[in-house]
Amino acid sequence: MRRVLQRVDGDALDTAIGTWLAARDPDRPLPGKDTAERFRRSLAVDGKTVRGARRADGTQVHLLAAMTDAGLVIAQREVDGKTNEITVFRPMLAELELTDTVVTFDALHSQIAHARFLVEEKKAHYIAVIKANQPLLHQRLKNLPWRDVPLMDKTRATDHGRDEIRRVKTCTVTRGLAFPHAMQAVQIVRRRRTATTGKVTLERVYAVTDLTAGQAEAPEIAHRVRAHWGIENKIHHVRDTSWSEDVSRVRTGNAPRAMASLRNLALGALRLAGRTNIAAGLRHHARDATRALVTLGIA
């Protein structure tokens, strides 16, 4: 088993698993559906380092993944130790059907080439978070007359000992941002209060999107931005807690990536079976090996 995992073609394995999960995604684009119906799906792109695994050159194994609203990883690629996630973004998404899908990503991937690739080649949409790695664009967004823009959405959430209030403003832009296909600028103000210490922090986050105000209003944009970080809770955190991925003894060759891919498969299969408690789902299947066959649709 170890030797097979070390030598398996990681890209082929991820493609096979991603194709299987994508075909069962309840929000997948379907032929014959109009744009309004296809438009509902989001795809969150984010990376994770498998901290316990090391390559022969000493670098850590780092994986970039794309997750659907249902918590299914339909694409994953390993990032070469000599480069970063940016070079993997396009190859990972190239074979996916993304028509009218809203792709969300963090500031690292807020690149001009990525935006053009999504809109012009994949017929998709994007919401790009803009931070200091795009200093000119970030400054232009900060300098917009936000004081004159009315508040369009406000939500409050209390979780993990924190009380957070989010305020969202959007405005239509026609020129001056110098970012491909940008139609709306977004400002999200997060006010967090830690219950134990009473400490209050204020954070302003800026984003741009090719979605027009008619296609997506402020509450929907805020929801999609907030849902993007679900990849941390739905995928990365679960793989660490339920499978102890970061302390796994599987460390050499392609084995760490292959195991991460198989965890994505198990996680997706459990979610498709209606399991919300992944740990309980794993215990249920561990009691009888044939249960996994049923969940995977194997007679």
Salt bridges, closest charged atoms under 4 A:
ASP11 OD1 - ARG77 NE 3.61
ASP11 OD1 - ARG257 NH2 2.72
ASP14 OD2 - ARG257 NH2 2.75
ASP25 OD2 - ARG41 NH1 3.51
GLU37 OE2 - LYS33 NZ 3.78
GLU78 OE2 - ARG55 NH2 3.07
GLU85 OE2 - HIS62 NE2 2.60
GLU85 OE1 - HIS109 NE2 2.84
ASP100 OD2 - ARG38 NH2 2.52
ASP100 OD1 - HIS125 NE2 3.82
GLU120 OE2 - HIS181 NE2 2.84
GLU121 OE2 - ARG90 NH2 2.66
ASP159 OD2 - HIS160 NE2 3.34
ASP163 OD2 - ARG156 NH2 2.58
GLU164 OE2 - ARG166 NE 2.57
GLU164 OE1 - ARG192 NE 2.38
GLU203 OE1 - ARG190 NH1 3.48
GLU203 OE1 - ARG192 NH1 3.37
ASP210 OD2 - HIS125 ND1 2.89
GLU220 OE2 - ARG224 NH2 2.84
GLU232 OE1 - HIS236 ND1 3.44
ASP240 OD1 - LYS48 NZ 3.22
GLU245 OE1 - LYS48 NZ 2.84
GLU245 OE2 - ARG239 NE 2.85
GLU245 OE2 - ARG263 NH1 2.87
ASP246 OD1 - LYS48 NZ 3.09
ASP246 OD2 - ARG51 NE 3.96
